[in-house]
Amino acid sequence: MKEYIEERAVAIANYIIDHNATVRQTAQNFGVSKSTVHKDVAERLLYINPHLASEARKVLDVNKQERHIRGGLATREKYLHQHL
């Protein structure tokens, strides 16, 4: 694996952990796709640093469990601020 990919995978995991970030936020911050973030954390990082991969996975799992709540709140805000 190329060195810059390994460095990116570690940087992505650290960002997710430090900022409690979602995949979408992380992808936007690093200028990569959501699938790249997933692949870096779920596959590449397991070979580079398994402990870091586990910690990042925990944050992403919590975010995944809460995403339906965030979506509902965003929809609620949208309709509260619409002028009828």
MMTF fields as JSON, N, C-alpha, C and O atoms, coordinates in Angstrom:
{
  "mmtfVersion": "1.0.0",
  "mmtfProducer": "UNKNOWN",
  "numBonds": 335,
  "numAtoms": 336,
  "numGroups": 84,
  "numChains": 1,
  "numModels": 1,
  "chainsPerModel": [1],
  "groupsPerChain": [84],
  "chainIdList": ["A"],
  "bondAtomList": [4, 2, 8, 6, 12, 10, 16, 14, 20, 18, 24, 22, 28, 26, 32, 30, 36, 34, 40, 38, 44, 42, 48, 46, 52, 50, 56, 54, 60, 58, 64, 62, 68, 66, 72, 70, 76, 74, 80, 78, 84, 82, 88, 86, 92, 90, 96, 94, 100, 98, 104, 102, 108, 106, 112, 110, 116, 114, 120, 118, 124, 122, 128, 126, 132, 130, 136, 134, 140, 138, 144, 142, 148, 146, 152, 150, 156, 154, 160, 158, 164, 162, 168, 166, 172, 170, 176, 174, 180, 178, 184, 182, 188, 186, 192, 190, 196, 194, 200, 198, 204, 202, 208, 206, 212, 210, 216, 214, 220, 218, 224, 222, 228, 226, 232, 230, 236, 234, 240, 238, 244, 242, 248, 246, 252, 250, 256, 254, 260, 258, 264, 262, 268, 266, 272, 270, 276, 274, 280, 278, 284, 282, 288, 286, 292, 290, 296, 294, 300, 298, 304, 302, 308, 306, 312, 310, 316, 314, 320, 318, 324, 322, 328, 326, 332, 330],
  "bondOrderList": [1, 1, 1, 1, 1, 1, 1, 1, 1, 1, 1, 1, 1, 1, 1, 1, 1, 1, 1, 1, 1, 1, 1, 1, 1, 1, 1, 1, 1, 1, 1, 1, 1, 1, 1, 1, 1, 1, 1, 1, 1, 1, 1, 1, 1, 1, 1, 1, 1, 1, 1, 1, 1, 1, 1, 1, 1, 1, 1, 1, 1, 1, 1, 1, 1, 1, 1, 1, 1, 1, 1, 1, 1, 1, 1, 1, 1, 1, 1, 1, 1, 1, 1],
  "groupList": [{"groupName": "MET", "atomNameList": ["N", "CA", "C", "O"], "elementList": ["N", "C", "C", "O"], "formalChargeList": [0, 0, 0, 0], "bondAtomList": [1, 0, 2, 1, 3, 2], "bondOrderList": [1, 1, 2], "singleLetterCode": "M", "chemCompType": "L-PEPTIDE LINKING"}, {"groupName": "LYS", "atomNameList": ["N", "CA", "C", "O"], "elementList": ["N", "C", "C", "O"], "formalChargeList": [0, 0, 0, 0], "bondAtomList": [1, 0, 2, 1, 3, 2], "bondOrderList": [1, 1, 2], "singleLetterCode": "K", "chemCompType": "L-PEPTIDE LINKING"}, {"groupName": "GLU", "atomNameList": ["N", "CA", "C", "O"], "elementList": ["N", "C", "C", "O"], "formalChargeList": [0, 0, 0, 0], "bondAtomList": [1, 0, 2, 1, 3, 2], "bondOrderList": [1, 1, 2], "singleLetterCode": "E", "chemCompType": "L-PEPTIDE LINKING"}, {"groupName": "TYR", "atomNameList": ["N", "CA", "C", "O"], "elementList": ["N", "C", "C", "O"], "formalChargeList": [0, 0, 0, 0], "bondAtomList": [1, 0, 2, 1, 3, 2], "bondOrderList": [1, 1, 2], "singleLetterCode": "Y", "chemCompType": "L-PEPTIDE LINKING"}, {"groupName": "ILE", "atomNameList": ["N", "CA", "C", "O"], "elementList": ["N", "C", "C", "O"], "formalChargeList": [0, 0, 0, 0], "bondAtomList": [1, 0, 2, 1, 3, 2], "bondOrderList": [1, 1, 2], "singleLetterCode": "I", "chemCompType": "L-PEPTIDE LINKING"}, {"groupName": "ARG", "atomNameList": ["N", "CA", "C", "O"], "elementList": ["N", "C", "C", "O"], "formalChargeList": [0, 0, 0, 0], "bondAtomList": [1, 0, 2, 1, 3, 2], "bondOrderList": [1, 1, 2], "singleLetterCode": "R", "chemCompType": "L-PEPTIDE LINKING"}, {"groupName": "ALA", "atomNameList": ["N", "CA", "C", "O"], "elementList": ["N", "C", "C", "O"], "formalChargeList": [0, 0, 0, 0], "bondAtomList": [1, 0, 2, 1, 3, 2], "bondOrderList": [1, 1, 2], "singleLetterCode": "A", "chemCompType": "L-PEPTIDE LINKING"}, {"groupName": "VAL", "atomNameList": ["N", "CA", "C", "O"], "elementList": ["N", "C", "C", "O"], "formalChargeList": [0, 0, 0, 0], "bondAtomList": [1, 0, 2, 1, 3, 2], "bondOrderList": [1, 1, 2], "singleLetterCode": "V", "chemCompType": "L-PEPTIDE LINKING"}, {"groupName": "ASN", "atomNameList": ["N", "CA", "C", "O"], "elementList": ["N", "C", "C", "O"], "formalChargeList": [0, 0, 0, 0], "bondAtomList": [1, 0, 2, 1, 3, 2], "bondOrderList": [1, 1, 2], "singleLetterCode": "N", "chemCompType": "L-PEPTIDE LINKING"}, {"groupName": "ASP", "atomNameList": ["N", "CA", "C", "O"], "elementList": ["N", "C", "C", "O"], "formalChargeList": [0, 0, 0, 0], "bondAtomList": [1, 0, 2, 1, 3, 2], "bondOrderList": [1, 1, 2], "singleLetterCode": "D", "chemCompType": "L-PEPTIDE LINKING"}, {"groupName": "HIS", "atomNameList": ["N", "CA", "C", "O"], "elementList": ["N", "C", "C", "O"], "formalChargeList": [0, 0, 0, 0], "bondAtomList": [1, 0, 2, 1, 3, 2], "bondOrderList": [1, 1, 2], "singleLetterCode": "H", "chemCompType": "L-PEPTIDE LINKING"}, {"groupName": "THR", "atomNameList": ["N", "CA", "C", "O"], "elementList": ["N", "C", "C", "O"], "formalChargeList": [0, 0, 0, 0], "bondAtomList": [1, 0, 2, 1, 3, 2], "bondOrderList": [1, 1, 2], "singleLetterCode": "T", "chemCompType": "L-PEPTIDE LINKING"}, {"groupName": "GLN", "atomNameList": ["N", "CA", "C", "O"], "elementList": ["N", "C", "C", "O"], "formalChargeList": [0, 0, 0, 0], "bondAtomList": [1, 0, 2, 1, 3, 2], "bondOrderList": [1, 1, 2], "singleLetterCode": "Q", "chemCompType": "L-PEPTIDE LINKING"}, {"groupName": "PHE", "atomNameList": ["N", "CA", "C", "O"], "elementList": ["N", "C", "C", "O"], "formalChargeList": [0, 0, 0, 0], "bondAtomList": [1, 0, 2, 1, 3, 2], "bondOrderList": [1, 1, 2], "singleLetterCode": "F", "chemCompType": "L-PEPTIDE LINKING"}, {"groupName": "GLY", "atomNameList": ["N", "CA", "C", "O"], "elementList": ["N", "C", "C", "O"], "formalChargeList": [0, 0, 0, 0], "bondAtomList": [1, 0, 2, 1, 3, 2], "bondOrderList": [1, 1, 2], "singleLetterCode": "G", "chemCompType": "PEPTIDE LINKING"}, {"groupName": "SER", "atomNameList": ["N", "CA", "C", "O"], "elementList": ["N", "C", "C", "O"], "formalChargeList": [0, 0, 0, 0], "bondAtomList": [1, 0, 2, 1, 3, 2], "bondOrderList": [1, 1, 2], "singleLetterCode": "S", "chemCompType": "L-PEPTIDE LINKING"}, {"groupName": "LEU", "atomNameList": ["N", "CA", "C", "O"], "elementList": ["N", "C", "C", "O"], "formalChargeList": [0, 0, 0, 0], "bondAtomList": [1, 0, 2, 1, 3, 2], "bondOrderList": [1, 1, 2], "singleLetterCode": "L", "chemCompType": "L-PEPTIDE LINKING"}, {"groupName": "PRO", "atomNameList": ["N", "CA", "C", "O"], "elementList": ["N", "C", "C", "O"], "formalChargeList": [0, 0, 0, 0], "bondAtomList": [1, 0, 2, 1, 3, 2], "bondOrderList": [1, 1, 2], "singleLetterCode": "P", "chemCompType": "L-PEPTIDE LINKING"}],
  "groupTypeList": [0, 1, 2, 3, 4, 2, 2, 5, 6, 7, 6, 4, 6, 8, 3, 4, 4, 9, 10, 8, 6, 11, 7, 5, 12, 11, 6, 12, 8, 13, 14, 7, 15, 1, 15, 11, 7, 10, 1, 9, 7, 6, 2, 5, 16, 16, 3, 4, 8, 17, 10, 16, 6, 15, 2, 6, 5, 1, 7, 16, 9, 7, 8, 1, 12, 2, 5, 10, 4, 5, 14, 14, 16, 6, 11, 5, 2, 1, 3, 16, 10, 12, 10, 16],
  "groupIdList": [1, 2, 3, 4, 5, 6, 7, 8, 9, 10, 11, 12, 13, 14, 15, 16, 17, 18, 19, 20, 21, 22, 23, 24, 25, 26, 27, 28, 29, 30, 31, 32, 33, 34, 35, 36, 37, 38, 39, 40, 41, 42, 43, 44, 45, 46, 47, 48, 49, 50, 51, 52, 53, 54, 55, 56, 57, 58, 59, 60, 61, 62, 63, 64, 65, 66, 67, 68, 69, 70, 71, 72, 73, 74, 75, 76, 77, 78, 79, 80, 81, 82, 83, 84],
  "secStructList": [7, 7, 2, 2, 2, 2, 2, 2, 2, 2, 2, 2, 2, 2, 2, 2, 2, 2, 2, 6, 7, 7, 2, 2, 2, 2, 2, 2, 2, 2, 6, 7, 7, 2, 2, 2, 2, 2, 2, 0, 0, 0, 0, 0, 2, 2, 2, 2, 7, 2, 2, 2, 2, 2, 2, 2, 2, 2, 2, 2, 2, 2, 2, 2, 2, 2, 2, 2, 2, 2, 2, 2, 2, 2, 2, 2, 2, 2, 2, 2, 6, 7, 7, 7],
  "xCoordList": [0.853, 0.0, 0.896, 1.934, 0.489, 1.292, 1.266, 0.277, 2.369, 2.545, 1.513, 1.014, 1.191, 0.239, -1.152, -1.908, -1.496, -2.792, -2.811, -3.807, -1.707, -1.613, -1.711, -2.402, -1.015, -1.057, -2.464, -2.934, -3.132, -4.503, -5.435, -6.28, -5.288, -6.141, -5.98, -6.968, -4.758, -4.5, -5.063, -5.676, -4.857, -5.37, -6.899, -7.487, -7.534, -8.993, -9.507, -10.455, -8.88, -9.3, -9.132, -10.017, -8.009, -7.782, -8.812, -9.286, -9.157, -10.152, -11.511, -12.2, -11.89, -13.178, -13.24, -14.241, -12.18, -12.14, -12.119, -12.879, -11.252, -11.09, -12.324, -12.65, -13.017, -14.146, -15.5, -16.537, -15.489, -16.736, -17.493, -18.709, -16.748, -17.26, -17.989, -17.72, -18.909, -19.607, -18.749, -17.78, -19.119, -18.414, -18.518, -17.541, -19.701, -19.921, -19.052, -18.437, -18.995, -18.162, -16.684, -15.946, -16.278, -14.881, -14.523, -13.473, -15.39, -15.142, -15.015, -14.134, -15.89, -15.859, -14.567, -13.948, -14.165, -12.954, -11.7, -10.794, -11.64, -10.449, -10.536, -9.561, -11.692, -11.845, -11.833, -11.344, -12.375, -12.483, -13.943, -14.778, -14.249, -15.62, -15.922, -15.017, -17.218, -17.638, -17.138, -16.756, -17.142, -16.674, -15.179, -14.726, -14.415, -12.984, -12.78, -11.917, -13.578, -13.491, -13.805, -13.084, -14.878, -15.245, -14.115, -13.742, -13.581, -12.535, -11.287, -10.663, -10.915, -9.741, -9.906, -8.986, -11.078, -11.293, -11.573, -11.029, -12.4, -12.849, -11.833, -11.762, -11.066, -10.168, -8.691, -7.94, -8.283, -6.856, -6.291, -5.194, -7.04, -6.523, -6.363, -5.559, -7.106, -6.976, -5.564, -5.061, -4.922, -3.559, -2.519, -1.435, -2.851, -1.895, -1.885, -0.829, -3.076, -3.192, -4.554, -5.525, -4.633, -5.92, -6.608, -7.834, -5.841, -6.45, -7.12, -8.238, -6.437, -7.0, -8.244, -9.226, -8.207, -9.364, -10.554, -11.686, -10.308, -11.377, -11.993, -13.214, -11.155, -11.66, -12.488, -13.542, -12.03, -12.773, -14.088, -15.111, -14.064, -15.27, -16.326, -17.517, -15.906, -16.853, -17.592, -18.811, -16.854, -17.469, -18.437, -19.553, -18.013, -18.873, -20.12, -21.194, -19.986, -21.154, -22.17, -23.374, -21.697, -22.611, -23.295, -24.503, -22.527, -23.105, -24.157, -25.19, -23.9, -24.849, -26.149, -27.234, -26.038, -27.227, -28.053, -29.274, -27.392, -28.076, -28.519, -29.185, -28.179, -28.426, -29.9, -30.25, -30.766, -32.193, -32.723, -33.651, -32.138, -32.537, -32.093, -32.862, -30.847, -30.343, -31.172, -31.477, -31.533, -32.334, -33.696, -34.191, -34.308, -35.61, -35.539, -36.433, -34.471, -34.307, -34.086, -34.608, -33.323, -33.083, -34.381, -34.637, -35.195, -36.482, -37.394, -38.084, -37.395, -38.231, -37.83, -38.686, -36.52, -36.028, -36.424, -36.804, -36.334, -36.675, -38.124, -38.409, -39.028, -40.441, -40.803, -41.757, -40.064, -40.32, -39.958, -40.547, -38.988, -38.531, -39.112, -38.757, -39.989, -40.63, -41.769, -42.51, -41.875, -42.973, -44.09, -43.904, -45.23, -46.362, -47.224, -48.216],
  "yCoordList": [-1.182, 0.0, 1.242, 1.272, 2.238, 3.452, 4.205, 4.183, 4.865, 5.532, 6.637, 6.789, 7.406, 8.497, 7.972, 8.641, 6.782, 6.19, 5.769, 5.967, 5.189, 4.801, 6.029, 6.006, 7.095, 8.331, 8.917, 9.391, 8.882, 9.395, 8.577, 9.138, 7.258, 6.391, 6.701, 6.756, 6.899, 7.236, 8.623, 8.82, 9.574, 10.93, 10.937, 11.639, 10.168, 10.079, 9.507, 10.031, 8.432, 7.815, 8.78, 8.892, 9.472, 10.444, 11.572, 12.022, 12.024, 13.085, 12.615, 13.342, 11.403, 10.851, 10.776, 11.157, 10.291, 10.133, 11.495, 11.724, 12.392, 13.698, 14.586, 15.325, 14.511, 15.408, 14.714, 15.333, 13.434, 12.655, 12.839, 13.029, 12.777, 13.153, 12.001, 10.827, 12.376, 11.401, 11.13, 11.841, 10.103, 9.771, 10.935, 11.295, 11.517, 12.629, 13.834, 14.444, 14.18, 15.304, 15.034, 15.913, 13.814, 13.439, 13.49, 14.014, 12.95, 12.953, 14.384, 14.686, 15.245, 16.639, 17.316, 18.061, 17.057, 17.669, 17.239, 18.046, 15.974, 15.45, 15.513, 15.221, 15.891, 16.003, 14.653, 14.529, 13.645, 12.309, 11.873, 12.559, 10.73, 10.244, 9.52, 9.148, 9.332, 8.596, 7.157, 6.581, 6.587, 5.198, 5.087, 4.064, 6.112, 6.113, 6.142, 5.442, 6.952, 7.007, 5.637, 5.147, 5.015, 3.678, 2.677, 1.922, 2.675, 1.713, 1.944, 0.986, 3.208, 3.513, 2.998, 2.405, 3.226, 2.851, 1.354, 0.707, 0.806, -0.579, -1.605, -2.713, -1.263, -2.259, -1.905, -2.667, -0.77, -0.43, -0.261, -0.732, 0.406, 0.712, -0.542, -0.55, -1.587, -2.839, -3.407, -4.006, -3.226, -3.715, -2.746, -3.161, -1.46, -0.44, -0.299, -0.348, -0.122, 0.105, -0.409, 0.347, -1.676, -2.273, -1.571, -1.46, -1.103, -0.42, 0.884, 1.182, 1.649, 2.91, 2.628, 3.367, 1.574, 1.19, 0.864, 1.233, 0.186, -0.175, 1.06, 1.152, 2.004, 3.235, 4.057, 4.578, 4.178, 4.927, 4.223, 4.878, 2.906, 2.122, 2.348, 2.403, 2.48, 2.736, 4.049, 4.117, 5.087, 6.397, 6.303, 6.82, 5.647, 5.525, 4.696, 4.984, 3.68, 2.867, 3.683, 3.561, 4.516, 5.387, 6.362, 6.578, 6.95, 7.887, 7.197, 7.788, 5.96, 5.221, 4.97, 5.045, 4.673, 4.435, 5.703, 5.637, 6.848, 8.118, 8.84, 9.871, 8.34, 9.1, 9.352, 10.401, 8.423, 8.639, 9.775, 10.484, 9.943, 11.046, 12.38, 13.341, 12.427, 13.655, 14.046, 15.222, 13.06, 13.327, 13.877, 14.798, 13.312, 13.795, 15.212, 16.02, 15.514, 16.881, 17.875, 18.989, 17.484, 18.375, 18.651, 19.785, 17.628, 17.799, 18.698, 19.558, 18.498, 19.328, 20.795, 21.672, 21.057, 22.432, 23.04, 24.209, 22.255, 22.734, 23.221, 24.302, 22.434, 22.796, 23.887, 24.632, 23.995, 25.071, 26.436, 27.449, 26.462, 27.725, 28.063, 29.081, 27.224, 27.531, 28.537, 28.467, 29.449, 30.418, 29.91, 29.727, 29.686, 29.168, 30.255, 29.981],
  "zCoordList": [0.0, 0.0, 0.0, 0.661, -0.732, -0.821, 0.499, 1.231, 0.781, 2.064, 2.295, 3.41, 1.261, 1.449, 1.792, 2.496, 1.303, 1.633, 3.103, 3.799, 3.569, 4.974, 5.878, 6.897, 5.499, 6.286, 6.302, 7.336, 5.152, 5.083, 5.967, 6.665, 5.943, 6.752, 8.24, 8.972, 8.681, 10.088, 10.405, 11.454, 9.506, 9.725, 9.782, 10.605, 8.92, 8.903, 10.22, 10.805, 10.681, 11.941, 13.105, 13.953, 13.15, 14.229, 14.185, 15.228, 12.988, 12.839, 13.344, 14.059, 12.971, 13.401, 14.924, 15.53, 15.528, 16.985, 17.685, 18.626, 17.226, 17.88, 17.768, 18.697, 16.614, 16.369, 16.457, 16.216, 16.803, 16.849, 15.529, 15.51, 14.443, 13.127, 12.446, 12.698, 11.586, 10.748, 9.511, 9.244, 8.772, 7.534, 6.559, 5.903, 6.468, 5.535, 5.907, 5.032, 7.19, 7.634, 7.355, 6.909, 7.624, 7.41, 5.933, 5.562, 5.096, 3.653, 3.132, 2.327, 3.593, 3.155, 3.613, 2.853, 4.848, 5.399, 4.645, 4.437, 4.235, 3.568, 2.043, 1.351, 1.525, 0.08, -0.624, -1.747, 0.047, -0.543, -0.484, 0.107, -1.099, -1.086, 0.228, 0.975, 0.489, 1.682, 1.613, 2.631, 0.434, 0.307, 0.59, 1.102, 0.27, 0.589, 2.099, 2.628, 2.789, 4.254, 4.83, 5.699, 4.35, 4.826, 4.578, 5.476, 3.376, 3.025, 3.867, 4.321, 4.08, 4.898, 6.323, 6.886, 6.902, 8.3, 8.436, 9.331, 7.576, 7.739, 7.225, 7.758, 6.222, 5.638, 5.823, 6.431, 5.308, 5.302, 6.704, 7.001, 7.555, 8.895, 9.753, 10.685, 9.456, 10.213, 10.099, 11.05, 8.948, 8.744, 9.304, 9.715, 9.318, 9.744, 11.263, 11.895, 11.842, 13.284, 13.757, 13.776, 14.136, 14.515, 15.692, 15.71, 16.659, 17.804, 17.375, 17.794, 16.549, 16.045, 15.208, 15.286, 14.415, 13.605, 14.497, 14.184, 15.587, 16.525, 17.165, 17.295, 17.562, 18.186, 17.203, 17.568, 15.98, 14.958, 14.639, 14.435, 14.595, 14.316, 15.393, 15.086, 16.647, 17.74, 17.515, 17.672, 17.15, 16.901, 15.721, 15.786, 14.65, 13.471, 13.767, 13.238, 14.6, 14.967, 15.754, 15.525, 16.681, 17.437, 16.491, 16.584, 15.581, 14.607, 13.75, 13.435, 13.375, 12.545, 13.309, 12.733, 14.599, 15.42, 15.597, 15.744, 15.584, 15.841, 14.566, 14.658, 13.406, 12.183, 11.91, 11.37, 12.267, 12.026, 12.903, 12.513, 14.073, 14.954, 14.354, 14.317, 13.885, 13.266, 12.05, 11.849, 11.247, 10.062, 10.42, 9.77, 11.461, 11.909, 12.44, 12.192, 13.173, 13.695, 12.565, 12.605, 11.569, 10.431, 9.683, 9.278, 9.499, 8.822, 9.642, 9.095, 10.953, 11.833, 11.726, 11.606, 11.772, 11.651, 10.311, 10.241, 9.264, 7.925, 7.905, 7.389, 8.459, 8.403, 9.407, 9.184, 10.499, 11.45, 10.881, 11.259, 9.973, 9.427, 8.058, 7.464, 7.567, 6.29, 6.511, 7.492, 5.583, 5.635, 4.743, 3.54, 5.33, 4.553, 4.018, 3.343]
}
